[in-house]
Amino acid sequence: MPLRTATRAARDGLAAGMASWAADAMEQALALWRGDALSDAEPIGWTAAEAARLEDLRLAARMDRCEVLTCLGRPGEALGEVERLLAADPTRERLVGLRMLALAGSGRPTEALNVYQRLRVRLAEELGVDPSPELADLHTALLRGAAPGELRAPGTVLGRHSLAATGRNSVAATPPRPAQLPAPVGTSPAASPSWVS
């Protein structure tokens, strides 16, 4: 399966609220990567643009994986990956939000709140801006002691269809069918949703 197809299938499953299925699909999509995109080509013109696009796709898949790991109650695994990604891009708000979620999910809400404050100060000093309303909403929800299932980071994929349909921060009990989702390799038919062929 081509990388883009595998990544899109994993995102569709995550957006439909199928966290366990999406975790398997994401692992398989990310396993298709072998080093940096187009690393054996000279980085000029079209090649440079395509390499950047593919790396963005890979980064999005890695962030999606962190989101689903946190949702599945594995915030420690997500936290390690998020911190590696943040080392390269410390002001990317989705990563900051995912770090806050992983810390909160690990029973470290005070640290999660401090992550937001550090970003707020950095953005104000370097760019003269505030964090996005979405990240501010996550900070406020943490301050109010919201349950983990109610917390959403900027760029959240999980349950996007149910959020749009219901206006609530919840995952649909019966998610809609994502477009052409293949079963992850090595998944038994019993473990896959009935509509996956």
C-alpha positions as CSV (number, residue, x, y, z in Angstrom):
1,M,0.0,0.0,0.0
2,P,1.4,3.4,-0.9
3,L,2.5,5.6,2.0
4,R,-0.1,8.3,1.4
5,T,-2.9,5.8,1.2
6,A,-1.8,4.1,4.5
7,T,-1.5,7.4,6.3
8,R,-4.8,8.6,5.1
9,A,-6.5,5.3,6.1
10,A,-5.0,5.6,9.6
11,R,-6.2,9.2,9.9
12,D,-9.7,8.3,8.7
13,G,-9.9,5.6,11.3
14,L,-8.7,8.0,14.0
15,A,-11.2,10.7,12.9
16,A,-14.0,8.1,13.0
17,G,-13.2,7.4,16.7
18,M,-11.6,4.0,16.1
19,A,-8.5,4.5,18.2
20,S,-7.3,0.9,18.5
21,W,-7.7,0.2,14.8
22,A,-6.0,3.5,14.0
23,A,-3.1,2.8,16.3
24,D,-2.3,-0.4,14.3
25,A,-2.8,1.3,11.0
26,M,-0.5,4.2,12.0
27,E,2.3,1.8,13.1
28,Q,2.1,0.2,9.7
29,A,2.1,3.5,7.8
30,L,5.1,4.8,9.8
31,A,6.9,1.5,9.3
32,L,6.9,2.3,5.5
33,W,9.4,5.1,6.1
34,R,13.1,4.4,5.5
35,G,15.0,7.5,6.6
36,D,14.5,11.0,5.4
37,A,12.3,11.6,2.3
38,L,14.3,11.7,-1.0
39,S,17.6,11.8,0.9
40,D,19.5,10.3,-2.0
41,A,18.3,13.1,-4.4
42,E,19.8,16.6,-4.7
43,P,17.5,19.0,-2.6
44,I,16.7,21.5,-5.3
45,G,13.5,22.6,-7.1
46,W,10.8,20.0,-7.3
47,T,12.8,17.5,-5.3
48,A,13.1,19.8,-2.3
49,A,9.4,20.7,-2.4
50,E,8.4,17.1,-2.6
51,A,10.8,16.1,0.2
52,A,9.3,18.8,2.4
53,R,5.8,17.7,1.6
54,L,6.6,14.1,2.5
55,E,8.3,15.1,5.7
56,D,5.2,17.1,6.6
57,L,3.1,14.0,6.0
58,R,5.4,12.0,8.2
59,L,5.3,14.6,11.0
60,A,1.4,14.6,10.9
61,A,1.4,10.8,11.1
62,R,3.7,10.9,14.1
63,M,1.5,13.5,15.8
64,D,-1.6,11.4,15.1
65,R,0.1,8.4,16.6
66,C,0.9,10.4,19.8
67,E,-2.7,11.5,20.0
68,V,-4.0,7.9,19.7
69,L,-1.5,6.6,22.2
70,T,-2.7,9.2,24.7
71,C,-6.4,8.3,24.0
72,L,-5.6,4.6,24.5
73,G,-4.2,5.3,28.0
74,R,-0.5,5.1,26.9
75,P,0.5,8.7,27.6
76,G,4.1,7.8,28.6
77,E,4.8,6.4,25.1
78,A,3.3,9.5,23.5
79,L,5.2,11.8,25.7
80,G,8.6,10.5,24.7
81,E,7.8,10.9,21.0
82,V,6.2,14.3,21.5
83,E,9.3,15.6,23.3
84,R,11.6,14.3,20.5
85,L,9.4,16.2,18.0
86,L,9.3,19.3,20.1
87,A,13.1,19.4,20.2
88,A,13.1,20.2,16.5
89,D,10.0,22.5,16.5
90,P,9.4,23.9,20.0
91,T,6.6,26.3,19.1
92,R,4.4,24.0,17.0
93,E,1.1,24.3,18.9
94,R,-0.3,20.8,18.1
95,L,2.9,19.3,19.6
96,V,2.7,21.6,22.7
97,G,-1.0,20.5,23.1
98,L,-0.1,16.9,22.7
99,R,2.6,17.3,25.4
100,M,0.1,18.9,27.7
101,L,-2.3,16.0,27.1
102,A,0.3,13.3,27.7
103,L,1.5,15.0,30.9
104,A,-2.0,15.3,32.2
105,G,-2.7,11.7,31.2
106,S,0.4,10.7,33.2
107,G,-0.9,12.4,36.3
108,R,1.3,15.5,35.9
109,P,-1.3,18.3,35.4
110,T,0.9,21.0,37.0
111,E,3.7,20.2,34.5
112,A,1.1,20.4,31.7
113,L,0.0,23.8,32.8
114,N,3.6,25.0,33.0
115,V,4.2,23.8,29.4
116,Y,1.5,26.3,28.3
117,Q,2.9,29.1,30.3
118,R,6.4,28.6,28.9
119,L,5.0,28.7,25.4
120,R,2.9,31.8,26.1
121,V,6.0,33.7,27.4
122,R,8.2,32.6,24.5
123,L,5.6,33.6,21.9
124,A,5.1,37.0,23.5
125,E,8.8,37.7,23.7
126,E,9.8,36.4,20.3
127,L,6.7,37.2,18.2
128,G,4.5,39.4,20.2
129,V,1.6,37.0,19.9
130,D,-0.5,34.8,22.2
131,P,-1.1,31.0,21.9
132,S,-4.1,30.0,19.7
133,P,-7.6,30.0,21.2
134,E,-7.5,26.2,20.8
135,L,-4.4,25.9,23.0
136,A,-5.8,28.4,25.5
137,D,-9.0,26.3,25.7
138,L,-6.9,23.3,26.5
139,H,-5.1,25.2,29.2
140,T,-8.4,26.4,30.7
141,A,-9.9,22.9,30.6
142,L,-6.8,21.6,32.5
143,L,-7.2,24.4,35.1
144,R,-10.8,23.4,35.6
145,G,-9.9,19.8,36.1
146,A,-11.6,18.5,33.0
147,A,-11.7,14.7,32.5
148,P,-9.1,13.3,30.0
149,G,-11.8,12.4,27.5
150,E,-12.9,16.1,27.4
151,L,-9.4,17.4,26.5
152,R,-8.5,18.3,22.9
153,A,-5.2,19.6,21.5
154,P,-5.1,22.0,18.5
155,G,-5.4,19.9,15.3
156,T,-7.1,17.0,17.1
157,V,-8.0,14.2,14.7
158,L,-9.6,11.7,17.0
159,G,-13.4,11.8,16.8
160,R,-13.5,14.8,14.4
161,H,-16.6,13.4,12.7
162,S,-18.5,13.0,16.0
163,L,-17.3,16.4,17.3
164,A,-18.7,18.1,14.2
165,A,-21.9,16.2,14.4
166,T,-22.7,16.6,18.1
167,G,-20.8,19.7,19.1
168,R,-19.5,17.8,22.1
169,N,-16.0,16.6,22.9
170,S,-16.8,12.9,22.7
171,V,-16.1,10.0,20.4
172,A,-19.1,8.5,18.6
173,A,-20.1,5.1,20.0
174,T,-20.8,3.9,16.4
175,P,-18.3,5.8,14.2
176,P,-19.1,6.5,10.6
177,R,-17.4,4.4,8.0
178,P,-14.1,6.0,6.8
179,A,-13.5,5.9,3.1
180,Q,-11.9,2.6,2.0
181,L,-10.2,1.6,5.2
182,P,-8.1,-1.5,4.8
183,A,-7.6,-3.9,7.7
184,P,-4.1,-3.4,9.2
185,V,-1.7,-6.2,8.2
186,G,-1.8,-9.1,10.6
187,T,-5.2,-8.2,12.0
188,S,-7.6,-11.0,12.3
189,P,-11.0,-10.5,10.8
190,A,-12.6,-10.8,14.2
191,A,-10.4,-7.9,15.5
192,S,-11.4,-5.7,12.5
193,P,-14.6,-3.7,12.2
194,S,-17.2,-5.7,10.2
195,W,-17.2,-3.1,7.4
196,V,-13.5,-3.4,6.8
197,S,-12.9,-5.7,3.8
